[in-house]
Amino acid sequence: MLSLIANYADVNGVADVDISGAEYDFVRSIRVYNVEFARQRESGDDGDCRRSEKVRVGTYGVQGDFSWSSSSVTSLPDAFEGLVGWGEHCPSLYGRAVFIDWTDYQGNYGFEQVDY
Protein backbone atom coordinates (compact mmCIF):
# COMPACT_ATOMS: atom_id res chain seq x y z
CA MET A 1 0.00 0.00 0.00
CA LEU A 2 2.79 2.45 0.88
CA SER A 3 4.48 1.80 -2.44
CA LEU A 4 1.22 2.64 -4.21
CA ILE A 5 0.99 5.92 -2.30
CA ALA A 6 4.62 6.67 -3.15
CA ASN A 7 3.67 6.63 -6.84
CA TYR A 8 1.54 9.73 -6.26
CA ALA A 9 3.77 11.70 -3.89
CA ASP A 10 6.97 13.69 -4.16
CA VAL A 11 10.08 13.07 -2.04
CA ASN A 12 8.53 15.10 0.82
CA GLY A 13 5.39 12.95 0.88
CA VAL A 14 3.26 15.70 -0.69
CA ALA A 15 0.65 14.48 -3.15
CA ASP A 16 1.67 14.97 -6.76
CA VAL A 17 -1.86 15.31 -8.13
CA ASP A 18 -3.31 18.39 -9.79
CA ILE A 19 -6.64 19.31 -8.17
CA SER A 20 -6.80 22.89 -9.44
CA GLY A 21 -9.66 22.20 -11.87
CA ALA A 22 -13.29 23.15 -11.29
CA GLU A 23 -14.19 19.48 -10.76
CA TYR A 24 -12.36 19.74 -7.41
CA ASP A 25 -14.16 22.88 -6.19
CA PHE A 26 -15.87 20.72 -3.56
CA VAL A 27 -12.47 20.31 -1.83
CA ARG A 28 -11.95 24.07 -1.71
CA SER A 29 -15.50 24.56 -0.40
CA ILE A 30 -14.66 22.75 2.87
CA ARG A 31 -14.35 25.11 5.83
CA VAL A 32 -13.38 23.97 9.32
CA TYR A 33 -14.31 26.30 12.19
CA ASN A 34 -12.60 25.76 15.53
CA VAL A 35 -14.45 27.65 18.27
CA GLU A 36 -11.87 27.18 21.03
CA PHE A 37 -14.08 29.30 23.26
CA ALA A 38 -16.81 31.89 23.02
CA ARG A 39 -18.22 33.40 26.19
CA GLN A 40 -20.52 36.28 26.89
CA ARG A 41 -21.88 37.45 30.25
CA GLU A 42 -22.76 40.49 32.28
CA SER A 43 -20.07 41.50 34.71
CA GLY A 44 -19.62 43.94 37.54
CA ASP A 45 -22.02 46.32 39.24
CA ASP A 46 -22.53 48.29 36.04
CA GLY A 47 -23.77 45.21 34.15
CA ASP A 48 -21.27 45.62 31.34
CA CYS A 49 -21.36 42.87 28.78
CA ARG A 50 -18.08 40.99 28.63
CA ARG A 51 -17.31 38.96 25.53
CA SER A 52 -14.27 36.89 24.68
CA GLU A 53 -13.71 34.49 21.85
CA LYS A 54 -11.09 32.53 20.00
CA VAL A 55 -12.32 31.29 16.65
CA ARG A 56 -10.26 30.09 13.71
CA VAL A 57 -11.32 28.97 10.26
CA GLY A 58 -9.41 26.48 8.17
CA THR A 59 -9.68 26.42 4.40
CA TYR A 60 -8.21 24.50 1.49
CA GLY A 61 -6.27 26.23 -1.27
CA VAL A 62 -6.12 25.58 -4.99
CA GLN A 63 -3.97 22.45 -4.64
CA GLY A 64 -5.53 21.24 -1.39
CA ASP A 65 -3.10 23.01 0.93
CA PHE A 66 -4.80 23.62 4.29
CA SER A 67 -4.35 26.79 6.34
CA TRP A 68 -5.84 28.43 9.43
CA SER A 69 -6.77 32.08 9.89
CA SER A 70 -8.38 34.08 12.67
CA SER A 71 -12.14 34.42 12.57
CA SER A 72 -14.99 35.43 14.88
CA VAL A 73 -18.32 34.24 16.23
CA THR A 74 -20.09 36.64 13.88
CA SER A 75 -18.46 34.87 10.91
CA LEU A 76 -19.84 31.43 11.81
CA PRO A 77 -22.30 30.02 9.24
CA ASP A 78 -26.03 30.32 9.94
CA ALA A 79 -26.20 26.54 10.45
CA PHE A 80 -23.96 26.81 13.55
CA GLU A 81 -25.95 26.20 16.75
CA GLY A 82 -25.32 27.18 20.34
CA LEU A 83 -24.48 30.87 20.45
CA VAL A 84 -27.88 32.39 19.69
CA GLY A 85 -27.98 35.85 21.23
CA TRP A 86 -24.27 36.63 20.78
CA GLY A 87 -23.97 40.40 20.79
CA GLU A 88 -27.59 40.97 21.85
CA HIS A 89 -28.76 42.02 25.32
CA CYS A 90 -25.90 39.98 26.79
CA PRO A 91 -27.47 36.62 27.63
CA SER A 92 -24.99 34.37 29.41
CA LEU A 93 -23.42 32.13 26.75
CA TYR A 94 -20.51 29.73 26.56
CA GLY A 95 -19.56 27.45 23.71
CA ARG A 96 -16.80 25.28 22.29
CA ALA A 97 -17.21 23.40 19.05
CA VAL A 98 -15.76 22.23 15.79
CA PHE A 99 -17.98 22.97 12.81
CA ILE A 100 -17.31 21.78 9.28
CA ASP A 101 -19.29 22.81 6.23
CA TRP A 102 -18.99 22.12 2.52
CA THR A 103 -20.75 22.15 -0.81
CA ASP A 104 -20.61 18.80 -2.60
CA TYR A 105 -19.94 18.28 -6.30
CA GLN A 106 -23.69 18.57 -7.02
CA GLY A 107 -23.96 21.91 -5.21
CA ASN A 108 -25.64 20.56 -2.06
CA TYR A 109 -24.73 22.23 1.24
CA GLY A 110 -23.76 20.03 4.19
CA PHE A 111 -22.35 20.49 7.66
CA GLU A 112 -21.45 18.74 10.91
CA GLN A 113 -20.98 20.23 14.37
CA VAL A 114 -19.33 18.64 17.38
CA ASP A 115 -19.61 20.51 20.68
CA TYR A 116 -17.00 19.80 23.32
MMTF fields as JSON, N, C-alpha, C and O atoms, coordinates in Angstrom:
{
  "mmtfVersion": "1.0.0",
  "mmtfProducer": "UNKNOWN",
  "numBonds": 463,
  "numAtoms": 464,
  "numGroups": 116,
  "numChains": 1,
  "numModels": 1,
  "chainsPerModel": [1],
  "groupsPerChain": [116],
  "chainIdList": ["A"],
  "bondAtomList": [4, 2, 8, 6, 12, 10, 16, 14, 20, 18, 24, 22, 28, 26, 32, 30, 36, 34, 40, 38, 44, 42, 48, 46, 52, 50, 56, 54, 60, 58, 64, 62, 68, 66, 72, 70, 76, 74, 80, 78, 84, 82, 88, 86, 92, 90, 96, 94, 100, 98, 104, 102, 108, 106, 112, 110, 116, 114, 120, 118, 124, 122, 128, 126, 132, 130, 136, 134, 140, 138, 144, 142, 148, 146, 152, 150, 156, 154, 160, 158, 164, 162, 168, 166, 172, 170, 176, 174, 180, 178, 184, 182, 188, 186, 192, 190, 196, 194, 200, 198, 204, 202, 208, 206, 212, 210, 216, 214, 220, 218, 224, 222, 228, 226, 232, 230, 236, 234, 240, 238, 244, 242, 248, 246, 252, 250, 256, 254, 260, 258, 264, 262, 268, 266, 272, 270, 276, 274, 280, 278, 284, 282, 288, 286, 292, 290, 296, 294, 300, 298, 304, 302, 308, 306, 312, 310, 316, 314, 320, 318, 324, 322, 328, 326, 332, 330, 336, 334, 340, 338, 344, 342, 348, 346, 352, 350, 356, 354, 360, 358, 364, 362, 368, 366, 372, 370, 376, 374, 380, 378, 384, 382, 388, 386, 392, 390, 396, 394, 400, 398, 404, 402, 408, 406, 412, 410, 416, 414, 420, 418, 424, 422, 428, 426, 432, 430, 436, 434, 440, 438, 444, 442, 448, 446, 452, 450, 456, 454, 460, 458],
  "bondOrderList": [1, 1, 1, 1, 1, 1, 1, 1, 1, 1, 1, 1, 1, 1, 1, 1, 1, 1, 1, 1, 1, 1, 1, 1, 1, 1, 1, 1, 1, 1, 1, 1, 1, 1, 1, 1, 1, 1, 1, 1, 1, 1, 1, 1, 1, 1, 1, 1, 1, 1, 1, 1, 1, 1, 1, 1, 1, 1, 1, 1, 1, 1, 1, 1, 1, 1, 1, 1, 1, 1, 1, 1, 1, 1, 1, 1, 1, 1, 1, 1, 1, 1, 1, 1, 1, 1, 1, 1, 1, 1, 1, 1, 1, 1, 1, 1, 1, 1, 1, 1, 1, 1, 1, 1, 1, 1, 1, 1, 1, 1, 1, 1, 1, 1, 1],
  "groupList": [{"groupName": "MET", "atomNameList": ["N", "CA", "C", "O"], "elementList": ["N", "C", "C", "O"], "formalChargeList": [0, 0, 0, 0], "bondAtomList": [1, 0, 2, 1, 3, 2], "bondOrderList": [1, 1, 2], "singleLetterCode": "M", "chemCompType": "L-PEPTIDE LINKING"}, {"groupName": "LEU", "atomNameList": ["N", "CA", "C", "O"], "elementList": ["N", "C", "C", "O"], "formalChargeList": [0, 0, 0, 0], "bondAtomList": [1, 0, 2, 1, 3, 2], "bondOrderList": [1, 1, 2], "singleLetterCode": "L", "chemCompType": "L-PEPTIDE LINKING"}, {"groupName": "SER", "atomNameList": ["N", "CA", "C", "O"], "elementList": ["N", "C", "C", "O"], "formalChargeList": [0, 0, 0, 0], "bondAtomList": [1, 0, 2, 1, 3, 2], "bondOrderList": [1, 1, 2], "singleLetterCode": "S", "chemCompType": "L-PEPTIDE LINKING"}, {"groupName": "ILE", "atomNameList": ["N", "CA", "C", "O"], "elementList": ["N", "C", "C", "O"], "formalChargeList": [0, 0, 0, 0], "bondAtomList": [1, 0, 2, 1, 3, 2], "bondOrderList": [1, 1, 2], "singleLetterCode": "I", "chemCompType": "L-PEPTIDE LINKING"}, {"groupName": "ALA", "atomNameList": ["N", "CA", "C", "O"], "elementList": ["N", "C", "C", "O"], "formalChargeList": [0, 0, 0, 0], "bondAtomList": [1, 0, 2, 1, 3, 2], "bondOrderList": [1, 1, 2], "singleLetterCode": "A", "chemCompType": "L-PEPTIDE LINKING"}, {"groupName": "ASN", "atomNameList": ["N", "CA", "C", "O"], "elementList": ["N", "C", "C", "O"], "formalChargeList": [0, 0, 0, 0], "bondAtomList": [1, 0, 2, 1, 3, 2], "bondOrderList": [1, 1, 2], "singleLetterCode": "N", "chemCompType": "L-PEPTIDE LINKING"}, {"groupName": "TYR", "atomNameList": ["N", "CA", "C", "O"], "elementList": ["N", "C", "C", "O"], "formalChargeList": [0, 0, 0, 0], "bondAtomList": [1, 0, 2, 1, 3, 2], "bondOrderList": [1, 1, 2], "singleLetterCode": "Y", "chemCompType": "L-PEPTIDE LINKING"}, {"groupName": "ASP", "atomNameList": ["N", "CA", "C", "O"], "elementList": ["N", "C", "C", "O"], "formalChargeList": [0, 0, 0, 0], "bondAtomList": [1, 0, 2, 1, 3, 2], "bondOrderList": [1, 1, 2], "singleLetterCode": "D", "chemCompType": "L-PEPTIDE LINKING"}, {"groupName": "VAL", "atomNameList": ["N", "CA", "C", "O"], "elementList": ["N", "C", "C", "O"], "formalChargeList": [0, 0, 0, 0], "bondAtomList": [1, 0, 2, 1, 3, 2], "bondOrderList": [1, 1, 2], "singleLetterCode": "V", "chemCompType": "L-PEPTIDE LINKING"}, {"groupName": "GLY", "atomNameList": ["N", "CA", "C", "O"], "elementList": ["N", "C", "C", "O"], "formalChargeList": [0, 0, 0, 0], "bondAtomList": [1, 0, 2, 1, 3, 2], "bondOrderList": [1, 1, 2], "singleLetterCode": "G", "chemCompType": "PEPTIDE LINKING"}, {"groupName": "GLU", "atomNameList": ["N", "CA", "C", "O"], "elementList": ["N", "C", "C", "O"], "formalChargeList": [0, 0, 0, 0], "bondAtomList": [1, 0, 2, 1, 3, 2], "bondOrderList": [1, 1, 2], "singleLetterCode": "E", "chemCompType": "L-PEPTIDE LINKING"}, {"groupName": "PHE", "atomNameList": ["N", "CA", "C", "O"], "elementList": ["N", "C", "C", "O"], "formalChargeList": [0, 0, 0, 0], "bondAtomList": [1, 0, 2, 1, 3, 2], "bondOrderList": [1, 1, 2], "singleLetterCode": "F", "chemCompType": "L-PEPTIDE LINKING"}, {"groupName": "ARG", "atomNameList": ["N", "CA", "C", "O"], "elementList": ["N", "C", "C", "O"], "formalChargeList": [0, 0, 0, 0], "bondAtomList": [1, 0, 2, 1, 3, 2], "bondOrderList": [1, 1, 2], "singleLetterCode": "R", "chemCompType": "L-PEPTIDE LINKING"}, {"groupName": "GLN", "atomNameList": ["N", "CA", "C", "O"], "elementList": ["N", "C", "C", "O"], "formalChargeList": [0, 0, 0, 0], "bondAtomList": [1, 0, 2, 1, 3, 2], "bondOrderList": [1, 1, 2], "singleLetterCode": "Q", "chemCompType": "L-PEPTIDE LINKING"}, {"groupName": "CYS", "atomNameList": ["N", "CA", "C", "O"], "elementList": ["N", "C", "C", "O"], "formalChargeList": [0, 0, 0, 0], "bondAtomList": [1, 0, 2, 1, 3, 2], "bondOrderList": [1, 1, 2], "singleLetterCode": "C", "chemCompType": "L-PEPTIDE LINKING"}, {"groupName": "LYS", "atomNameList": ["N", "CA", "C", "O"], "elementList": ["N", "C", "C", "O"], "formalChargeList": [0, 0, 0, 0], "bondAtomList": [1, 0, 2, 1, 3, 2], "bondOrderList": [1, 1, 2], "singleLetterCode": "K", "chemCompType": "L-PEPTIDE LINKING"}, {"groupName": "THR", "atomNameList": ["N", "CA", "C", "O"], "elementList": ["N", "C", "C", "O"], "formalChargeList": [0, 0, 0, 0], "bondAtomList": [1, 0, 2, 1, 3, 2], "bondOrderList": [1, 1, 2], "singleLetterCode": "T", "chemCompType": "L-PEPTIDE LINKING"}, {"groupName": "TRP", "atomNameList": ["N", "CA", "C", "O"], "elementList": ["N", "C", "C", "O"], "formalChargeList": [0, 0, 0, 0], "bondAtomList": [1, 0, 2, 1, 3, 2], "bondOrderList": [1, 1, 2], "singleLetterCode": "W", "chemCompType": "L-PEPTIDE LINKING"}, {"groupName": "PRO", "atomNameList": ["N", "CA", "C", "O"], "elementList": ["N", "C", "C", "O"], "formalChargeList": [0, 0, 0, 0], "bondAtomList": [1, 0, 2, 1, 3, 2], "bondOrderList": [1, 1, 2], "singleLetterCode": "P", "chemCompType": "L-PEPTIDE LINKING"}, {"groupName": "HIS", "atomNameList": ["N", "CA", "C", "O"], "elementList": ["N", "C", "C", "O"], "formalChargeList": [0, 0, 0, 0], "bondAtomList": [1, 0, 2, 1, 3, 2], "bondOrderList": [1, 1, 2], "singleLetterCode": "H", "chemCompType": "L-PEPTIDE LINKING"}],
  "groupTypeList": [0, 1, 2, 1, 3, 4, 5, 6, 4, 7, 8, 5, 9, 8, 4, 7, 8, 7, 3, 2, 9, 4, 10, 6, 7, 11, 8, 12, 2, 3, 12, 8, 6, 5, 8, 10, 11, 4, 12, 13, 12, 10, 2, 9, 7, 7, 9, 7, 14, 12, 12, 2, 10, 15, 8, 12, 8, 9, 16, 6, 9, 8, 13, 9, 7, 11, 2, 17, 2, 2, 2, 2, 8, 16, 2, 1, 18, 7, 4, 11, 10, 9, 1, 8, 9, 17, 9, 10, 19, 14, 18, 2, 1, 6, 9, 12, 4, 8, 11, 3, 7, 17, 16, 7, 6, 13, 9, 5, 6, 9, 11, 10, 13, 8, 7, 6],
  "groupIdList": [1, 2, 3, 4, 5, 6, 7, 8, 9, 10, 11, 12, 13, 14, 15, 16, 17, 18, 19, 20, 21, 22, 23, 24, 25, 26, 27, 28, 29, 30, 31, 32, 33, 34, 35, 36, 37, 38, 39, 40, 41, 42, 43, 44, 45, 46, 47, 48, 49, 50, 51, 52, 53, 54, 55, 56, 57, 58, 59, 60, 61, 62, 63, 64, 65, 66, 67, 68, 69, 70, 71, 72, 73, 74, 75, 76, 77, 78, 79, 80, 81, 82, 83, 84, 85, 86, 87, 88, 89, 90, 91, 92, 93, 94, 95, 96, 97, 98, 99, 100, 101, 102, 103, 104, 105, 106, 107, 108, 109, 110, 111, 112, 113, 114, 115, 116],
  "secStructList": [7, 2, 2, 2, 2, 2, 6, 6, 5, 7, 6, 6, 1, 7, 5, 7, 7, 7, 7, 7, 1, 4, 4, 4, 2, 2, 2, 2, 6, 7, 3, 3, 3, 3, 3, 3, 3, 3, 3, 3, 3, 3, 3, 6, 6, 6, 6, 3, 3, 3, 3, 3, 3, 3, 3, 3, 3, 3, 3, 3, 7, 6, 6, 1, 7, 3, 3, 3, 3, 3, 3, 7, 4, 4, 4, 1, 7, 6, 6, 7, 7, 1, 7, 6, 6, 6, 6, 1, 1, 7, 7, 7, 3, 3, 3, 3, 3, 3, 3, 3, 3, 3, 3, 7, 6, 6, 1, 7, 3, 3, 3, 3, 3, 3, 3, 7],
  "xCoordList": [0.823, 0.0, 0.866, 0.59, 1.919, 2.793, 3.485, 3.701, 3.834, 4.484, 3.509, 3.914, 2.24, 1.222, 1.085, 1.0, 1.063, 0.993, 2.222, 2.113, 3.378, 4.623, 4.581, 5.26, 3.795, 3.675, 3.001, 3.132, 2.288, 1.541, 2.032, 1.305, 3.236, 3.772, 5.194, 5.906, 5.59, 6.972, 7.862, 7.39, 9.131, 10.078, 9.734, 10.186, 8.94, 8.53, 7.211, 6.703, 6.65, 5.394, 4.174, 3.061, 4.363, 3.261, 2.655, 3.374, 1.333, 0.651, 1.03, 1.079, 1.295, 1.672, 0.49, 0.6, -0.638, -1.859, -2.391, -2.444, -2.78, -3.31, -4.806, -5.585, -5.211, -6.638, -7.101, -8.028, -6.454, -6.796, -8.031, -8.551, -8.506, -9.657, -10.973, -11.088, -11.963, -13.288, -13.948, -14.769, -13.59, -14.189, -13.788, -14.375, -12.789, -12.357, -12.774, -12.261, -13.688, -14.157, -14.732, -14.663, -15.303, -15.867, -14.804, -15.119, -13.552, -12.472, -12.246, -12.13, -12.184, -11.948, -13.145, -13.009, -14.315, -15.502, -15.503, -16.259, -14.684, -14.663, -14.078, -12.986, -14.836, -14.354, -14.464, -15.47, -13.424, -13.379, -13.283, -12.299, -14.302, -14.314, -13.966, -14.592, -12.975, -12.603, -12.951, -12.243, -14.049, -14.45, -13.807, -14.399, -12.586, -11.875, -12.606, -12.673, -13.152, -14.077, -14.805, -14.284, -16.02, -16.813, -17.654, -18.498, -17.425, -18.215, -18.706, -18.044, -19.879, -20.518, -21.294, -22.02, -21.137, -21.875, -21.831, -20.955, -22.788, -22.765, -21.777, -21.636, -21.094, -20.065, -20.044, -20.265, -19.775, -19.619, -20.936, -22.005, -20.834, -22.02, -22.718, -23.925, -21.957, -22.535, -23.226, -23.861, -23.106, -23.77, -23.181, -23.852, -21.914, -21.265, -21.258, -21.123, -21.406, -21.362, -19.916, -19.247, -19.449, -18.081, -18.147, -18.868, -17.383, -17.311, -15.852, -14.988, -15.595, -14.269, -14.463, -15.388, -13.577, -13.707, -12.357, -11.48, -12.22, -11.086, -11.64, -11.963, -11.739, -12.322, -11.334, -10.794, -11.111, -10.264, -11.031, -11.881, -10.722, -11.324, -10.201, -9.228, -10.363, -9.406, -10.013, -11.178, -9.212, -9.682, -8.63, -7.457, -9.09, -8.208, -7.933, -8.837, -6.676, -6.267, -6.449, -7.018, -5.957, -6.123, -5.641, -6.294, -4.52, -3.973, -4.234, -3.572, -5.187, -5.53, -4.706, -4.804, -3.887, -3.1, -4.042, -4.874, -3.909, -4.801, -4.128, -2.933, -4.904, -4.353, -5.427, -6.62, -4.97, -5.839, -5.721, -4.665, -6.81, -6.768, -7.733, -8.654, -7.512, -8.385, -9.77, -9.925, -10.764, -12.141, -12.883, -12.252, -14.197, -14.992, -16.333, -16.746, -17.0, -18.322, -19.275, -20.091, -19.177, -20.093, -19.865, -20.713, -18.747, -18.464, -18.892, -18.764, -19.401, -19.843, -21.047, -21.872, -21.157, -22.301, -23.624, -23.655, -24.701, -26.032, -26.409, -27.192, -25.873, -26.197, -25.577, -25.993, -24.593, -23.957, -24.993, -25.771, -25.0, -25.95, -25.225, -24.123, -25.845, -25.324, -24.95, -24.735, -24.862, -24.483, -25.532, -25.21, -26.783, -27.875, -27.925, -27.938, -27.952, -27.982, -26.632, -26.517, -25.595, -24.27, -24.389, -24.865, -23.949, -23.969, -25.29, -25.42, -26.27, -27.588, -27.911, -27.844, -28.245, -28.759, -27.967, -28.403, -26.857, -25.905, -26.449, -26.245, -27.14, -27.469, -26.176, -25.199, -26.172, -24.99, -24.826, -25.704, -23.691, -23.423, -22.007, -21.095, -21.837, -20.505, -20.56, -21.498, -19.578, -19.564, -18.171, -17.269, -18.02, -16.803, -17.292, -18.161, -16.742, -17.213, -16.251, -15.446, -16.368, -15.759, -16.921, -17.802, -16.91, -17.983, -17.341, -16.423, -17.825, -17.305, -18.465, -19.519, -18.264, -19.286, -18.648, -17.445, -19.476, -18.99, -20.143, -21.312, -19.794, -20.745, -20.245, -19.117, -21.079, -20.61, -20.563, -20.91, -20.138, -19.94, -21.242, -21.213, -22.394, -23.692, -24.26, -25.355, -23.506, -23.958, -24.786, -25.352, -24.872, -25.644, -24.808, -23.648, -25.407, -24.732, -24.84, -25.883, -23.757, -23.763, -22.91, -22.051, -23.147, -22.352, -22.435, -23.344, -21.473, -21.446, -20.912, -20.03, -21.449, -20.981, -20.769, -21.62, -19.628, -19.325, -19.007, -18.01, -19.856, -19.611, -18.717, -18.81, -17.867, -16.997, -16.751, -16.041],
  "yCoordList": [-1.189, 0.0, 1.252, 2.191, 1.283, 2.45, 2.683, 3.828, 1.613, 1.795, 2.399, 3.174, 2.054, 2.638, 4.133, 4.93, 4.511, 5.924, 6.664, 7.795, 6.044, 6.67, 7.036, 7.971, 6.314, 6.626, 7.973, 8.539, 8.486, 9.733, 10.829, 11.79, 10.709, 11.701, 12.066, 11.283, 13.292, 13.691, 13.196, 12.482, 13.564, 13.074, 13.538, 12.935, 14.601, 15.1, 14.498, 14.867, 13.574, 12.955, 13.777, 13.448, 14.846, 15.702, 15.107, 14.706, 15.056, 14.476, 15.201, 16.431, 14.429, 14.971, 14.8, 14.139, 15.407, 15.311, 16.723, 17.497, 17.06, 18.392, 18.413, 17.744, 19.188, 19.314, 20.764, 21.212, 21.485, 22.894, 23.102, 24.215, 22.068, 22.197, 22.379, 22.076, 22.879, 23.147, 21.889, 21.974, 20.724, 19.48, 19.182, 18.308, 19.904, 19.738, 20.914, 21.061, 21.743, 22.88, 22.427, 23.163, 21.212, 20.716, 20.632, 20.817, 20.359, 20.314, 21.708, 21.883, 22.693, 24.075, 24.668, 25.689, 24.049, 24.555, 24.174, 24.756, 23.221, 22.751, 23.829, 24.343, 24.163, 25.109, 24.42, 23.781, 24.558, 23.967, 25.111, 25.851, 25.251, 26.297, 25.664, 24.687, 26.215, 25.759, 26.876, 27.879, 26.692, 27.648, 27.153, 26.361, 27.628, 27.18, 27.646, 26.919, 28.847, 29.304, 30.537, 31.323, 30.68, 31.888, 32.066, 31.227, 33.16, 33.403, 34.836, 35.764, 34.971, 36.277, 36.281, 35.333, 37.353, 37.448, 38.879, 39.662, 39.201, 40.49, 40.403, 39.358, 41.51, 41.499, 42.828, 43.891, 42.738, 43.942, 44.592, 44.184, 45.614, 46.323, 47.097, 47.327, 47.493, 48.288, 47.433, 47.967, 46.118, 45.213, 45.226, 44.88, 45.632, 45.623, 44.213, 43.223, 44.153, 42.866, 42.546, 43.316, 41.425, 40.985, 39.846, 38.865, 40.004, 38.965, 38.616, 39.492, 37.334, 36.89, 35.68, 34.886, 35.569, 34.489, 34.178, 35.036, 32.939, 32.532, 31.567, 30.417, 32.056, 31.293, 31.326, 32.377, 30.171, 30.089, 29.353, 28.508, 29.683, 28.972, 28.405, 29.089, 27.14, 26.477, 26.289, 25.915, 26.552, 26.42, 25.701, 25.62, 25.19, 24.503, 25.399, 26.044, 25.43, 26.233, 25.489, 24.399, 26.096, 25.58, 24.143, 23.34, 23.807, 22.451, 21.61, 20.595, 22.026, 21.244, 21.557, 20.857, 22.605, 23.007, 23.621, 24.465, 23.2, 23.624, 24.71, 24.632, 25.729, 26.791, 27.328, 27.294, 27.824, 28.425, 29.946, 30.483, 30.63, 32.078, 32.448, 31.695, 33.605, 34.08, 34.376, 34.786, 34.16, 34.424, 34.952, 35.375, 34.932, 35.43, 34.709, 34.057, 34.835, 34.236, 34.769, 34.019, 36.055, 36.643, 36.111, 36.307, 35.447, 34.872, 33.413, 32.821, 32.826, 31.433, 31.316, 32.227, 30.21, 30.017, 29.988, 29.67, 30.319, 30.32, 28.96, 28.894, 27.883, 26.539, 26.242, 25.293, 27.031, 26.814, 27.019, 27.972, 26.114, 26.201, 26.385, 25.868, 27.121, 27.184, 28.554, 28.718, 29.539, 30.874, 31.907, 33.061, 31.477, 32.395, 33.494, 33.211, 34.717, 35.849, 36.522, 37.497, 36.009, 36.626, 38.074, 38.344, 38.991, 40.404, 41.102, 42.292, 40.396, 40.974, 40.897, 39.813, 41.961, 42.019, 41.189, 41.028, 40.677, 39.984, 38.786, 38.704, 37.85, 36.622, 35.874, 35.977, 35.131, 34.365, 33.191, 32.336, 33.167, 32.128, 31.595, 32.328, 30.32, 29.731, 28.602, 27.804, 28.53, 27.454, 27.096, 27.932, 25.823, 25.283, 24.27, 23.449, 24.327, 23.402, 23.377, 24.286, 22.305, 22.233, 22.104, 21.26, 22.943, 22.975, 22.881, 23.635, 21.965, 21.779, 21.926, 21.317, 22.747, 22.807, 22.698, 22.904, 22.369, 22.125, 22.22, 22.241, 22.278, 22.149, 20.997, 21.035, 19.972, 18.8, 19.077, 20.169, 18.097, 18.279, 18.555, 19.01, 18.283, 18.571, 19.91, 20.302, 20.611, 21.914, 21.866, 22.883, 20.705, 20.559, 20.977, 20.587, 21.774, 22.229, 21.158, 20.521, 20.96, 20.026, 20.559, 21.416, 20.05, 20.486, 19.462, 18.634, 19.531, 18.741, 19.638, 20.465, 19.472, 20.233, 19.283, 18.444, 19.422, 18.641, 19.628, 20.347, 19.664, 20.509, 19.741, 18.519, 20.459, 19.801, 20.701, 20.319],
  "zCoordList": [0.0, 0.0, 0.0, -0.747, 0.832, 0.878, -0.452, -0.847, -1.142, -2.445, -3.451, -4.318, -3.343, -4.209, -3.938, -4.873, -2.672, -2.3, -2.805, -3.28, -2.708, -3.151, -4.63, -5.054, -5.415, -6.839, -7.084, -8.169, -6.1, -6.265, -5.333, -5.08, -4.822, -3.889, -4.291, -4.919, -3.906, -4.164, -3.029, -2.144, -3.041, -2.04, -0.628, 0.345, -0.504, 0.817, 1.283, 2.342, 0.504, 0.882, 0.511, 0.923, -0.264, -0.693, -1.958, -2.873, -1.999, -3.151, -4.432, -4.478, -5.455, -6.757, -7.713, -8.746, -7.348, -8.129, -8.313, -7.357, -9.52, -9.795, -9.501, -10.18, -8.481, -8.167, -8.346, -7.672, -9.25, -9.442, -10.314, -10.379, -10.977, -11.869, -11.134, -9.946, -11.862, -11.289, -10.724, -9.81, -11.268, -10.764, -9.322, -8.685, -8.803, -7.409, -6.526, -5.417, -6.999, -6.193, -4.856, -3.872, -4.811, -3.556, -2.467, -1.291, -2.83, -1.831, -1.264, -0.051, -2.143, -1.709, -0.981, -0.306, -1.103, -0.402, 1.076, 1.853, 1.479, 2.868, 3.766, 3.522, 4.818, 5.832, 7.187, 7.492, 7.988, 9.323, 10.328, 10.343, 11.162, 12.188, 13.525, 13.936, 14.2, 15.532, 16.508, 16.601, 17.233, 18.266, 19.557, 20.291, 19.83, 21.026, 22.274, 23.265, 22.232, 23.263, 22.765, 21.973, 23.251, 23.021, 24.271, 24.584, 24.985, 26.194, 26.217, 25.752, 26.769, 26.894, 28.2, 28.501, 28.98, 30.245, 30.75, 30.382, 31.595, 32.275, 33.421, 34.056, 33.683, 34.705, 35.444, 34.864, 36.732, 37.54, 37.914, 37.46, 38.757, 39.236, 38.126, 38.185, 37.12, 36.041, 34.976, 34.067, 35.086, 34.149, 32.748, 31.776, 32.654, 31.343, 30.758, 31.475, 29.463, 28.775, 28.429, 27.739, 28.904, 28.626, 27.611, 27.793, 26.551, 25.525, 25.268, 25.216, 25.111, 24.681, 23.775, 23.947, 22.825, 21.852, 21.23, 21.128, 20.821, 19.997, 18.961, 19.261, 17.756, 16.653, 15.493, 15.149, 14.903, 13.711, 12.624, 12.906, 11.392, 10.265, 9.406, 9.089, 9.042, 8.172, 6.797, 6.663, 5.778, 4.4, 3.559, 3.922, 2.435, 1.492, 0.295, -0.236, -0.121, -1.267, -2.579, -2.623, -3.635, -4.994, -5.135, -5.801, -4.527, -4.64, -3.385, -3.17, -2.568, -1.389, -0.168, 0.839, -0.233, 0.933, 1.968, 1.634, 3.207, 4.29, 5.111, 5.396, 5.491, 6.339, 7.277, 6.974, 8.424, 9.434, 9.377, 9.044, 9.705, 9.889, 11.01, 11.329, 11.594, 12.672, 12.119, 10.968, 12.957, 12.568, 13.79, 14.758, 13.758, 14.876, 14.933, 13.974, 16.065, 16.231, 15.168, 14.632, 14.862, 13.881, 12.467, 11.597, 12.224, 10.906, 10.784, 9.712, 11.87, 11.809, 10.876, 10.821, 10.144, 9.244, 10.008, 11.197, 9.324, 9.94, 10.516, 11.463, 9.97, 10.454, 11.816, 12.482, 12.245, 13.551, 14.651, 14.61, 15.641, 16.747, 18.069, 18.258, 18.984, 20.34, 20.841, 22.042, 19.986, 20.446, 20.042, 19.759, 20.022, 19.694, 20.744, 21.942, 20.312, 21.226, 21.395, 22.137, 20.706, 20.781, 20.305, 19.203, 21.155, 20.795, 21.054, 20.766, 21.588, 21.852, 23.34, 23.919, 23.944, 25.318, 26.315, 27.455, 25.931, 26.794, 27.571, 28.783, 26.902, 27.63, 27.941, 27.198, 29.028, 29.406, 28.44, 28.327, 27.75, 26.754, 26.919, 27.302, 26.627, 26.563, 25.545, 25.551, 24.687, 23.71, 23.257, 23.212, 22.923, 22.29, 21.266, 21.561, 20.08, 19.047, 17.87, 17.666, 17.111, 15.79, 14.814, 14.984, 13.801, 12.81, 11.429, 11.108, 10.633, 9.276, 8.31, 8.492, 7.271, 6.23, 4.854, 4.691, 3.868, 2.519, 1.534, 1.917, 0.284, -0.813, -1.677, -2.17, -1.862, -2.604, -4.111, -4.562, -4.862, -6.302, -7.049, -8.192, -6.411, -7.023, -6.55, -6.952, -5.691, -5.208, -3.939, -3.538, -3.295, -2.057, -0.856, -0.73, 0.027, 1.244, 2.318, 2.466, 3.069, 4.19, 5.316, 5.106, 6.514, 7.664, 8.777, 8.816, 9.679, 10.911, 12.009, 11.775, 13.21, 14.366, 15.529, 15.824, 16.187, 17.385, 18.492, 18.423, 19.517, 20.685, 21.651, 21.764, 22.332, 23.315, 24.496, 25.426]
}
